[in-house]
Amino acid sequence: MKKGKLYLTALCLMQFMLAQSQTNLQNNGIFYISGGSDIVYINGAFTNAATASLTNNGNLHVRQDLTNNQAGMAAGTGTLYLNGSIAQILGGTQTFRTNHLNTNNSSGIALNINLSVAGLHTFANGIITTSATPNYLVYEAGSSYTGATDSRHVNGWVKKIGSSNFTFPVGNGTYLRDVSLSNLSASSEFNCKHNLVTPNTTNVAAPILLVDNFEYWDIPRVSGGTAQVTMNWDNSKISFPNYVLSEIRTVNYATGLWNDRGGSASGDVTTTGVITSNIVSDFGLYTFGSMNWTVPVRFLHFTAQRRQNYTQLDWSISRDVEADRFEVERSDDAVNFRKIGTVAATGGQPKYQYNDHIPLAGKAWYRIRSIDKFNKPSYSSIALVSESGNGEEKLYIVNNPVHQFIYVAATGRFAGNYEYQLFNAAGQLMQKGSISILGGFASIPLSNAVAPGVYIVDLQNKQHRLSQKLVVR
């Protein structure tokens, strides 16, 4: 009884002191939060020493870094809140265990140790990034989560223990790209991480002919039995190949080859879709494959020229064996295009033309949308014309704010080859490369490392230079 009073007194004193300051706290002894109505706010950093004993049966709020060196820590029955306003780091030498978890930090949370959840994890705000060691956000048997979105997920490794179906809340820090396991044959331990740029895509085993090179999931099994893998694609987030839907299969990299793991895809390859594998016993790298060797129409050239009362569009293709028609699209902002005409494809004819007899005043952007026999589209480059005929010569950014692409226009003497660099607000170089702006218009695809925010783009060659602030959304 005397001992219990000591804990309560210490807890109340600690609660008062921490609520009034941003003092860091180190626990070297017994730290016991006794019940669901008890709340402890640590407005600074919190260190739980190797000699400590922490039990959280209430509500523990940590606003800055958390370090844990206590081995064999109990999860308790309470909730850990990581709700700082600056980036938080979890470090130390031992796994930090909690029953419930609430992550609410728009600046992000970095895991340099394992963080184990036994109950419910609520994604309230911010990205959780795990170290390359690797360390894991661990979901114990019976645990779950809610609230994962593009702005709230795990950029790195997630571990799941148990036999229940589970969807891994993984992504690339910009987009949630979750993947699921179902119909587990036994209690198992699986790890999962989403990755960009699929390796060894030409190493395929029959009947697979093509492998998605844009993204893949690494799903190693630590222990357990068989399961089914469900993957999804979303063309608005990560590009997806122009496969024939009925030919899409789940593929897994094993013995140096991408192997067919079955499944029947549903959805639309131009937007979103999903596929679930057969029951599999091989795990590791997973992505999408195709059993059909499809080659979309390739545009050799596309030009748009302003005539006296119309705009003349000319294009040529490398092959039109599978082409059904060409849809001519026009835009007044280089972002939103609408169809203004259709040209039928003629087998054996490589060159086509279309005249826009109701041209826009001012600037207009054109592109050709080719539709093949399977009703799948492919696109030409974008051509810019000035319908006003004012002879203006400029180098400028077309779209601002930007999303996925920076569109650059160069007319007259400004046309040419340019080197570009993209810097974030802190002056760090985020992306660089070269572009050729010979037809009046070119695009710079943004890498996945370019998160929403303010940037400076710098384009230059020996004659010209443009430096401009951009907002990426």
C-alpha positions in Angstrom: 0.0 0.0 0.0 2.8 2.4 0.9 4.6 1.5 -2.3 1.4 2.2 -4.4 1.1 5.7 -2.9 4.7 6.4 -3.8 4.0 5.6 -7.4 0.9 7.8 -7.5 2.7 10.7 -5.9 5.6 10.5 -8.3 3.2 10.2 -11.2 1.2 13.3 -10.3 4.3 15.4 -9.7 5.7 14.3 -13.0 2.5 15.1 -14.8 2.4 18.6 -13.4 6.1 19.3 -14.2 5.9 18.0 -17.8 2.7 19.8 -18.6 4.4 23.1 -17.7 7.7 22.8 -19.6 9.5 21.2 -22.5 12.0 19.4 -20.2 13.3 16.1 -21.3 12.6 13.1 -19.2 14.8 10.0 -18.5 13.3 7.1 -16.6 15.9 5.0 -14.7 13.5 3.3 -12.4 9.8 2.3 -12.3 7.4 4.4 -14.4 3.9 3.1 -14.0 0.8 4.8 -15.6 -1.9 3.0 -13.8 -5.2 3.4 -15.7 -7.1 4.6 -18.8 -7.9 8.0 -17.2 -4.3 8.7 -16.4 -2.5 11.0 -18.8 1.2 11.8 -18.9 2.5 14.6 -21.3 6.2 14.7 -22.1 6.7 17.9 -24.0 10.4 17.1 -24.6 12.3 14.0 -25.4 11.8 10.8 -23.4 14.5 8.2 -22.6 13.6 4.8 -21.0 16.9 3.5 -19.7 18.1 -0.1 -19.7 17.5 -0.3 -15.9 14.0 1.1 -16.2 10.6 -0.6 -16.0 7.9 1.2 -18.0 4.3 0.1 -17.9 1.7 2.2 -19.8 -1.9 1.3 -18.9 -3.1 4.9 -19.5 -2.1 7.6 -22.0 1.5 8.5 -22.7 2.1 11.6 -24.9 5.6 12.1 -26.3 6.2 15.3 -28.2 9.9 14.9 -29.2 12.3 12.0 -29.6 11.8 8.7 -27.8 14.7 6.4 -26.8 14.1 2.9 -25.4 16.9 0.7 -23.9 14.6 -1.5 -21.7 14.6 -5.1 -22.8 11.5 -7.2 -22.5 9.2 -4.2 -22.1 5.5 -4.9 -21.6 3.0 -3.5 -24.0 0.6 -2.6 -21.2 -3.0 -1.7 -21.9 -2.7 2.0 -22.7 -2.0 4.2 -25.7 1.3 5.8 -26.9 0.8 9.2 -28.6 3.6 10.4 -30.9 2.2 13.9 -31.6 5.1 16.3 -32.0 5.2 19.4 -34.2 8.8 18.7 -35.3 10.2 15.4 -36.8 10.4 12.7 -34.1 13.0 9.9 -33.9 12.6 6.6 -32.1 16.0 5.2 -31.1 17.8 3.1 -28.6 18.7 -0.6 -28.5 15.4 -2.3 -27.7 11.9 -2.6 -29.2 9.4 -0.2 -27.8 6.1 -1.9 -27.1 2.6 -0.4 -26.8 -0.9 -1.6 -26.8 -2.5 1.2 -28.8 -0.6 3.7 -30.9 -1.6 7.1 -32.2 0.8 8.8 -34.7 0.0 12.4 -35.4 3.0 14.4 -36.7 2.9 16.1 -40.0 6.7 16.5 -39.9 7.1 12.7 -39.8 8.3 10.0 -37.5 11.5 8.0 -38.0 12.0 4.5 -36.6 15.5 3.5 -35.7 14.2 0.8 -33.5 11.3 -1.5 -33.8 7.9 -0.1 -32.6 5.5 -2.9 -31.7 1.7 -2.5 -31.6 -0.5 -5.1 -29.9 -3.9 -3.3 -30.3 -5.1 -0.5 -32.6 -2.8 1.9 -34.5 -4.5 5.1 -35.5 -2.8 7.0 -38.4 -3.8 10.6 -37.6 -1.2 12.5 -39.6 2.3 12.1 -41.1 4.5 9.6 -42.7 6.4 6.9 -40.6 9.8 6.1 -42.1 11.8 3.1 -41.0 15.6 2.8 -41.1 17.4 0.8 -43.7 18.9 -1.5 -41.0 16.0 -2.5 -41.2 13.7 -1.6 -38.4 10.0 -2.3 -38.4 6.6 -1.1 -37.4 5.4 -4.4 -35.9 1.8 -5.4 -35.8 1.4 -8.2 -33.3 -1.2 -11.0 -33.6 -4.6 -9.5 -33.2 -3.6 -5.9 -33.9 -5.0 -3.6 -36.5 -4.8 -0.1 -37.8 -7.1 2.7 -39.2 -6.6 5.9 -41.2 -3.8 5.0 -43.7 -3.8 7.3 -46.7 -1.3 8.9 -49.1 -0.3 11.3 -46.4 -0.4 8.8 -43.6 1.4 5.5 -44.1 4.7 3.7 -43.6 7.6 4.5 -46.0 9.7 1.4 -45.2 9.3 -1.9 -43.5 6.2 -3.3 -41.8 6.1 -6.6 -39.9 2.9 -8.6 -39.3 2.6 -11.6 -36.9 -0.4 -13.9 -36.8 -2.8 -15.8 -38.9 -5.4 -13.2 -39.8 -5.7 -11.4 -43.2 -3.7 -8.2 -43.3 -3.2 -5.3 -45.5 0.3 -3.7 -45.2 0.0 0.1 -44.9 3.2 0.7 -47.0 4.0 3.3 -49.6 6.8 5.5 -50.9 6.3 8.6 -48.7 4.1 10.3 -51.3 1.5 7.6 -52.1 0.0 4.7 -50.1 0.7 1.5 -52.1 -0.7 -1.2 -49.9 -0.6 -4.9 -50.5 -2.5 -7.7 -48.7 -2.1 -11.2 -47.5 -5.1 -13.5 -47.1 -6.0 -17.1 -46.4 -2.9 -17.8 -44.3 -2.5 -21.5 -43.6 -0.8 -21.0 -40.3 0.3 -18.4 -37.8 3.1 -16.6 -39.7 5.5 -13.7 -39.6 5.8 -11.6 -42.7 7.7 -8.4 -43.5 6.8 -6.0 -46.3 8.2 -3.0 -48.1 7.1 -1.1 -51.2 9.8 -0.2 -53.8 10.1 1.7 -57.1 11.9 0.4 -60.2 11.6 -3.4 -60.5 14.8 -5.3 -60.9 15.7 -7.8 -63.6 12.5 -7.4 -65.5 13.8 -9.3 -68.6 14.5 -12.4 -66.5 11.1 -14.2 -67.0 9.9 -17.8 -66.9 7.2 -19.0 -69.4 4.4 -18.1 -69.7 5.3 -14.7 -68.5 6.6 -12.3 -71.2 6.6 -8.9 -69.6 7.1 -7.6 -66.0 6.0 -4.2 -64.6 9.2 -2.1 -64.2 7.6 0.7 -62.2 7.0 -0.8 -58.7 7.2 -4.0 -56.7 6.7 -5.2 -53.1 9.3 -7.1 -51.1 7.3 -9.6 -48.9 9.8 -12.0 -47.3 8.3 -14.7 -45.0 10.2 -15.2 -41.7 8.0 -18.1 -40.6 4.7 -19.7 -41.3 2.8 -21.3 -44.2 1.0 -20.4 -47.5 -1.0 -17.4 -48.4 -2.5 -15.3 -51.2 -1.1 -12.0 -52.3 -3.4 -9.2 -53.4 -1.8 -6.2 -55.3 -3.4 -3.1 -56.8 -2.4 -0.5 -59.4 -3.4 3.1 -59.6 -2.2 5.0 -62.7 -2.7 8.4 -61.0 0.0 7.5 -58.5 2.4 5.1 -60.1 2.5 4.4 -63.9 1.1 1.1 -65.0 2.0 -0.7 -68.2 -0.4 -0.9 -71.1 -1.1 -4.6 -70.6 -4.2 -6.5 -71.9 -6.3 -6.9 -68.7 -7.0 -10.6 -69.2 -3.3 -11.4 -69.6 -2.2 -9.8 -66.3 -0.8 -12.2 -63.7 0.8 -12.0 -60.3 4.6 -12.6 -60.6 7.2 -13.5 -58.0 11.0 -13.4 -58.3 12.5 -16.8 -57.5 15.6 -18.7 -58.6 16.6 -15.7 -60.7 13.4 -15.4 -62.7 10.0 -13.8 -62.5 7.5 -16.6 -62.2 3.8 -16.8 -62.8 1.8 -16.9 -59.5 -1.6 -16.8 -61.1 -4.6 -14.6 -60.5 -7.3 -12.9 -62.6 -7.1 -9.1 -62.8 -10.1 -6.8 -62.6 -10.3 -3.0 -63.3 -8.9 -0.8 -66.0 -5.2 -0.6 -66.9 -5.5 3.1 -67.6 -6.9 3.9 -64.1 -7.1 1.4 -61.3 -7.3 -2.4 -60.8 -6.5 -5.3 -58.5 -5.3 -8.9 -58.8 -5.0 -11.8 -56.2 -2.5 -14.6 -56.7 -3.1 -18.3 -56.3 -2.2 -19.8 -53.0 1.6 -19.5 -52.9 4.4 -20.8 -50.8 7.1 -18.7 -52.4 7.6 -15.2 -51.1 9.9 -12.2 -51.6 9.6 -9.8 -54.6 6.1 -9.5 -56.1 4.7 -7.3 -58.9 2.5 -7.5 -62.1 3.3 -9.5 -65.2 1.8 -10.1 -68.6 1.5 -13.2 -70.7 1.0 -11.2 -73.8 3.7 -9.3 -75.7 1.9 -6.1 -76.5 3.8 -3.1 -78.1 1.8 0.1 -78.1 1.9 2.4 -81.2 5.1 4.4 -81.2 5.0 7.9 -82.5 8.0 8.8 -84.6 7.1 12.5 -84.8 4.3 14.9 -84.1 4.1 18.6 -85.1 1.5 21.3 -84.9 1.8 24.4 -87.2 -0.4 27.5 -87.3 -1.7 28.3 -90.7 -3.7 31.3 -91.7 -7.1 30.1 -90.6 -6.4 26.7 -89.0 -3.8 24.6 -87.2 -2.2 21.7 -89.2 -1.3 18.6 -87.2 1.1 16.0 -88.7 2.3 12.7 -87.2 3.9 9.5 -88.2 4.1 6.1 -86.4 6.4 3.2 -86.4 3.6 0.7 -86.8 -0.2 0.7 -86.9 -0.9 -3.0 -87.2 -2.9 -2.9 -83.9 -4.0 0.8 -84.2 -7.7 1.3 -84.6 -8.0 5.1 -84.6 -6.3 8.3 -83.5 -8.1 10.8 -81.3 -6.9 14.4 -81.6 -6.9 16.3 -78.3 -6.5 20.0 -77.5 -5.9 22.0 -74.3 -5.8 25.7 -73.4 -3.7 25.0 -70.2 -1.4 22.0 -71.2 -3.1 20.0 -68.4 -6.7 19.4 -69.3 -7.2 17.9 -72.8 -10.5 17.2 -74.7 -11.1 15.4 -77.9 -11.7 17.6 -81.0 -11.6 15.0 -83.8 -10.9 11.4 -84.8 -8.7 9.9 -87.6 -9.2 6.3 -88.6 -6.0 4.2 -88.7 -5.1 2.6 -92.1 -3.0 -0.5 -92.2 0.4 0.1 -93.8 0.1 3.9 -93.7 2.7 5.5 -91.4 1.7 9.2 -91.9 -1.4 11.0 -90.8 -2.8 14.6 -90.8 -5.6 16.5 -89.1 -6.6 20.2 -89.5 -8.2 22.1 -86.7 -10.4 24.6 -88.4 -11.7 26.2 -85.2 -8.4 27.0 -83.5 -8.2 28.7 -80.1 -7.2 32.3 -79.8 -3.8 32.6 -78.0 -1.9 29.5 -77.1 -3.1 25.9 -77.7 -1.6 22.5 -76.9 -2.2 19.4 -78.9 -1.6 15.7 -78.5 -2.6 12.5 -80.3 -4.3 9.6 -78.4 -3.8 6.4 -80.3 -6.4 3.6 -79.5 -5.4 0.0 -80.4 -7.5 -3.0 -81.2 -7.8 -3.8 -77.5 -9.1 -0.3 -76.8 -5.9 0.6 -75.0 -4.5 4.1 -75.4 -1.0 5.5 -76.0 0.0 9.1 -76.4 2.1 11.3 -78.6 4.3 14.1 -77.2 2.5 17.5 -76.7 2.9 20.3 -79.3 2.4 24.0 -78.6 1.2 26.6 -81.1 0.3 30.2 -80.8 -2.9 31.0 -82.7 -2.5 34.7 -82.3 0.5 34.9 -84.6 2.2 37.6 -82.6 5.6 36.1 -83.1 6.4 36.1 -79.3 9.6 34.3 -78.3 9.8 33.1 -74.8 11.1 30.5 -72.4 8.6 29.8 -69.6 7.0 27.3 -67.2 3.5 26.5 -68.4 2.0 25.0 -65.2 2.3 26.4 -61.7 1.4 24.7 -59.3 2.7 21.5 -60.8 1.8 17.9 -60.3 3.8 14.9 -61.6 5.3 16.9 -64.5 6.8 20.4 -65.1 5.8 21.6 -68.5 8.3 23.9 -70.2 7.7 26.0 -73.3 10.4 27.5 -75.5 9.5 29.4 -78.7 11.6 31.0 -81.4 15.2 31.6 -80.5 14.7 30.0 -77.1 14.1 26.5 -78.5 17.0 24.1 -77.9 18.5 21.7 -75.4 18.6 22.6 -71.7 20.1 21.3 -68.4 17.8 21.6 -65.4 18.1 21.4 -61.7 15.3 21.3 -59.1 16.0 22.6 -55.5 13.8 22.4 -52.4 13.2 25.4 -50.1 16.3 24.5 -48.1 18.5 24.7 -51.2 19.0 20.9 -51.5 19.3 19.5 -55.0 16.4 17.1 -55.5 16.5 16.3 -59.2 18.5 17.2 -62.3 18.7 16.2 -65.9 18.4 17.5 -69.5 15.5 18.2 -71.8 15.1 19.0 -75.5 12.6 21.7 -76.3 12.6 21.7 -80.1 8.9 21.5 -80.9 7.9 24.3 -78.6 7.0 22.2 -75.6 8.6 19.6 -73.3 7.9 18.0 -69.9 10.0 17.1 -66.9 8.6 14.1 -65.0 9.0 14.6 -61.2 10.7 11.8 -59.3 9.0 10.3 -56.3 11.6 12.0 -54.0 9.9 15.4 -54.9 7.2 15.8 -52.2 4.6 18.5 -52.2 6.1 21.9 -51.3 8.0 24.9 -52.7 10.9 24.5 -55.1 13.1 26.4 -57.4 13.6 25.1 -61.0 16.7 26.3 -62.9 17.0 25.7 -66.7 20.0 26.9 -68.7 22.1 26.4 -71.8 24.9 28.5 -73.2 22.5 31.2 -74.4 19.5 31.3 -72.1 18.6 30.7 -68.5 15.3 30.6 -66.5 15.1 30.3 -62.7 11.6 30.2 -61.2 9.8 29.3 -58.0 7.3 26.4 -58.2 4.7 24.9 -56.0 4.4 21.1 -56.2 1.1 19.7 -55.1 
